[in-house]
Amino acid sequence: MRLNAFILTVFVLTGCGSQPVGQTTDSSLRRKFESAIAREILSEVRRELHLLKGSTRAEYLQRKSKQLSASVDFTQVTSSIRLEHQLLDYLTRSERTKWQASEFQEKARALSSLNWSLAEYEDKILAEIDRLDQTIAAVAGDETTGNFSLERHINNVRSGADYPEDSYRGRQQYLDDLADTMIKTQLNWHAFFTRYEESALSIAGTESTKTSFNYNQGTLSISLAKVTDLPMFELRSIAAYYGFPGIQSFSTQDKKGSLSAVLELPGYIHGWAGYVLDYIAIRDVDRTLSYLYFSRLMAGLALADLRINTDNWSVVEAQNYLTTSTPYSANRIRLMLSKTSSAQGYYLAAVAGKLHFSTLRDRCPVESKACESVLHQKIVELGPLPFEILEQRLSALQLFTDNSLSSTPP
């Protein structure tokens, strides 16, 4: 009833407020009319979706998607409305997959928006782990002896790491140090984008025993319950990953009024943050190892996510693997591994997205320094989007010498 009243209002306003002057005016009014109907339905989705839980979200989205298709002539709307229609369609399918799919592969595809098989996911993750391990060995190894042991190196890093002082003062100092590092990271990597939005990230300490770091709507919550879960060597990684130029770069998306703000796409958001770390790691040469440790943790979690949810590893096996290959505490690893059951495919999608962003970056001409910063800016401004739609939008910008981007349907 509400939508019908809205449509009647639009009809009356356009009818009373304009004088027909021919075919062009009629066409313009028709476009305004159809776009207004579409915007109202899409606005309802934005207002109401966050109030729904569980499988009712999928049912609601399917109903609204049908309503939009039945109510609007999409040959008569703006390109931005057509994009929102694509996003609603993807959101409907991915939400349905989340609650109905029994296959882990389908869940991973919905969260990554990459149409890879499980074998492809595993091959790419294993190749990434091998790359990271070899890089760590090359940076940390002693070329004169040639007997580098990754496990021994990891144990030495863990045992020699500094942690916040186990006191109120120490915990507060950690939050202050992280805030300061985030400011320095944005300043140091200002050329990563063509411009920056003003940062409004809030940092909050908690006593949570469920997760070490949680980013939600512009606030990064950090569990201070166990200071040994917070090695100081990862401060720069956390700053870049959650702040600028990482996840915080998307902080203005909610203001755009787009459905992209309600998409759950760790393949895009966390994939982007992982890509940022890799990009900085090879350029911040004095601190390369600290970034690599965090990237190695995420890659290991992606492998654990895949193997636990395909019954090839137990949680204990995954924990043992991550303890020997990353310099993080057993409790930190345990907390992060819990997400492999509560959000199956989350870590796998995140690292897959990172790898896909790297392939997009590789399309920039080697001789063009401007291409990277423009590409980074557009990825943030356009996203989060399913990769298929992102690539469609990037192709139109003609950033690449070879513009035949491969499509990756969800």
N, C-alpha and C positions, 0 to 999 in steps of 0.2 A: 504493500500500500504506500509505503514511504517513497519507493522508487517511482511509482506511478504518479504520485503527486509532484515529484521533482520533474519528471518528464513533461507534465502538463504545464508547470511553471516555465520551463525552458521554451516550450511551444508558444505560450502566450507572450512572453517577453520578446522572442524573436519576431513573432507576428505583428506585435503592436509597435515595436521600436524600429522597423525598417520598411522601406518602400521597395517593392519588387522592381528591378530595372533590367531584367533579362536573365539569360542563362547563367552568366558568371555569378551574379548575386545569389541566384537559387542554389548554385553549387556550393558557394561559400557558406551559406546558411545551413545547408545540409551537412557540411563538414563540421561546423560548430555544434550542430544538434547531435550528431552521432558521437563526436568526441566528448561532449558533455555527459551523455549517458554512460559512456565507457569510464570516464573519470569518476563518476559517482559510484559505480559498482566497484572499481578498483580501490577507491577510498574506503569503502565499507570493509573490504578485505584487510586493508592496512589497520583499520580501527579495531576489528573484531577478532582477527586471527590469534593474537597473543593471549586472548582470554580463554582460548580453547586448549584442551589437553588431550593427549593420546590419539586414539584412532578417530575421534570426532573431528580433528583437524583435516584429515584426508577426506572425510565425508563432506565437510563444509566447503573445502576447496573445489571438490568435484561439482558440487551444486552451483557455486559461484562461477565456475568456468563455463558450465552449460548456460547459465543465465547470460553471461557476457556474450557468448557466441550467438545466442538466440536474439539478443537485444540490439546488437550493433552490426552495421555493415562496415567491415574493415577495409573496404576499398575507399571509404569516405572519411577516414580519420588521419590524424597526424602520424608521422613516423615514430614519435615518442610513445603514442598510444599503442601502436603495433608492437613496439618493443615490450611494453608492459604486458600485452597479451601473450607474447612468447614466454615471459617470465612467469606469468600465472600458469601457463600450460606446464612449464617445467616444474614449478612448485607443486602443482597437483600430482604430477607423476612421481616426483621424488618422495613426497609425503606418503603417497599410497605404497610405494616400495618400502619405505621405512617400517611401516606397520604390517604389511602383508607378505613381503618377500621372505621366503624361507632360506634362500640362497645368499650366502655371504657376498658372493660376487656382485649381486644386484645392489646390495647395500653400499658396497664400496663404489660402484659406478654412480649411484645417486649422490654420494657425498663428494666425489671427485669431479663428476661430470665428464669423466674420461671412459671411453668404451673399450677398456682393456680386459683381457681374460685374466684369470687368476695366475696363469703361468707367466703372462707378460708382467703383471704386477711384481711377482716374485723375482723374475729375471732382472728387472730394472732396479728393484730395491737392493738385491745382492750386488749388482754392479756398482751401485752408489756406495754401499758399505765398503766394498773393495777399494773404491777410489779414495774414500775418506781415510781408511786404514793406511793405505800407501802414502797418502799425503802427510798424515801424522808421523809415520815412520821417517819420511824424507825430511820433515821439519825438525823433529825431535831426536832423530838418530845420530849417532856418532859415526861419521864416515870412516874414521881411522880404525875402528874395531870391526864394524860390519856385522855385529851380532845383536841387533836391536830386537827386543822382545816387547810386543805391544802389551801383553798382560803385565809384565814387570813394570813397564812405563806407567800404565794405568794405576797400578798399586802405589807407585811412588807419588804420583800426582795426588791421589786421594789422601794418602797418609801425610803429605806435606802441605795440604791445602789450608788456607786460613778461613775461619768462619766468624760470624758476628759473636761478640761477647755475649755469654748467656746471662743477660740481665736486661732490665727495662732500658737502661741507657744504651746497651749494645744493640738491642733490637731497633730502637729509634735511630741510632747512628746508621744502621743498615738501610733503613728507608730513606734517610737523608742522602746517603752515598748513592743510592740508586737514582733518586730524583736528580742529583747533580750529574750523574753519568748520562742520563737521558737528555739533559740539556746539551752537554758536550757532544753527544752523538749526533744530535740534529745539526749542531753548528759545524762539526767536522765533515758531515756528509751532505752539506747543503746543495751540492751540485748533482746529487742523485736524482732530483726532480728539477723541473723548470721553475717551480715555485712551491712554497709550503703554505698550508693552512695553519692558522694559529692553533697550537696544541692546548687541549683542555683536559689532558689525561689526569685522573686522580689516582693516587697510590694509597692503599689502605692496608694496614696490618691486621691480621685476624688470628684467632686461635684454632682455626679449622684443622681437623685431623683427616679431612677427606681429600684435599688437593693442595699442592704447594702454590700454584699460580692459577688464578682464574680471571679472565678478562670478560667484562660484561658492561656494555653500554657506556664506554668511556672510563670505567674504573678497573684498575688492576688490583685485585685482592691477593695478598701474599700471606701464606701461613707462617707465623713466627713461633709455632708450637715447638719445633725442633730446629735449633740454629744450625745443626750439622746437616740439614737438608739444603743449606744456602751457602755453598762455597763462594768465596769472594772472587774467584777467577772467572765466574760466569756473569759478573755485573754488566759488562759490555754486551754480552750476548742477550741478556734479558732486556737491556735498554733498547737495543736495535730491533729485537724480535717484537716486543710489545709496544714500544714507543715509535718514534719516527726513526727511520723510514719504513718501519714494519706495520703492525696491525693498526696502530694509532692513525696511520695515513688514511684509513677509511672512516674516521670519526665523523666526518661531515655527511656521510651517505644518508643518514636518517633524515636530514633536512631537505633532501631532494624530493621527498614524497614518492619515492619509487619502491616497488616490491623488492628490489635488490637488497634493501635493508632488512628484509625478513627471511631471505634465503639462508638456509643452513648449508654453507658450502665451505667446509674446512679445507677442501682442495684448493680453493681460491684464497681465502683469508690466511690460513696458516701455511698454505703452500707459498704464498707471497712472502710471509715473514721468514720462512726457511730459505727462500731464494735470496732475500736481503742479506741474511747471514753469510751465505756462500759468496755473495758479491763482495761484501766488506772483508771477509776473511783473507782473500788473496791480495787485498790492497792495504789493509792495516797490518803490515808485515811484522811489526814488533809484537803483535798479540794474536797472530794467526791461530796458534794452538788453542787458545781459549774459545774461539768461535767454533773450531773443529770439534771440540769435545761436545758442545751442545748439539751440533749437527749430527754427530755420531749417535748421541742419545736418541734423537728423533728418528733417525734411520733404523736404529735397533728396535725402537718401539713399533715402527711400521712393520718390521719383519715379525715381531712378536704378535702384533694385531692379526696379521695374516695367518700365521701358523697356529696360534691358539684357536682362532675361529674356524679353522679347517681341520681341527683335531690332530695336528701334527706336533704340537707342543703342549705340555702342561704349563700352568702359570709358574710353577716352581722351576721348570726348565728355562722358561723365559727370563725369570729373575736371575738365575745363575748366569745365563748368557750375558745379560746387561751388566751384571756386577763385575764380570771379568773383562768386559770390553768398553766400559765407560767409568769415569772417576766420580760417580755420584753415590750417595749413601744408599744402603739397602732400603731404608724407609722411604726415601724419595722415589726410588724405582718402584717400590710396592704401590705407592699412591698413584703413580702415573700408569702402572699396569692395570689398575682397577678400571680404567676407562676402556680397556679392550673388551670388557663384558657389558658395561653400562652404555657404551657408544661404539658398537662394533663398526669397524671400518674407518674410524675417525683419524687415527694416526696414519693408516695406510693412504688415505685420501690426501692428507696433508703433505706427505713426502712425494706422492705422485704429482700433486700440483706443483711442488717446488721444481721437480724435474721438467715439467711441461713449461713452466715459465722460463727455464733456462734455454729450452729449445726455441722459444719465441725470441729471446734476447739474441740468440745466435744468428737470427735472420737479419739483424742489423748489419749494414756494410761495415767492414773492418775499418775503413778510412773515415767513417762518419762518427765523430764523438757525440754529435748532437742527437743522433738517433736514439741512443740509450736513454738519455734523460727525458726526451719526448715520449718514448715508449713507456717508461716508468710512470710518467705523469698521466698518460692516457689509461694505463691499466688501473690506476687508482681512481681516476675520475669516472671511468666506465663501470667499474666493478663494485661489488662482487657480481659476477655473471657466470652462467655455464660457459665453459671454454668454447663451445661451438659458437655461441652468440658473440663472445669477445672477439674471436677470430674474424667473424663477419665484419664487426665494427673496425677492427684494426686494418683489415684489407682495404677498406675505403680510404684510409689515411695515407696509403702509399708510402709508408716508412721504409719498406724493404725493397731491395733491388729486384728480388724475385717475390712477387706478391701472391704466389699460389699456395696460400696457407692450407695445410691439410685440415679437413673437418674432423671434429671429434664429438660426434653426437652423444648425448647422455644415454 
